[in-house]
């Protein structure tokens, strides 16, 4: 599996370490899941916006067809 190096400030790294420890997880696992969650949320919002545009322009698209 490919890897990725990330840079954090000391304050950010301390917060990451504390949060991961609070959940009983490694920092790597916690950071991985946080990134995947953000990617999935972005995709969900993009799809939701597309659905909204299609619905809002449905009548216009019907008339132009």
Protein Blocks (a to p, Z undefined) as FASTA:
>chain_A
ZZddddddfklmmmmmmmmmmnopafklmmmmmmmmmmmmmmmmmmmmmmmmmmmmmmmm
mmmZZ
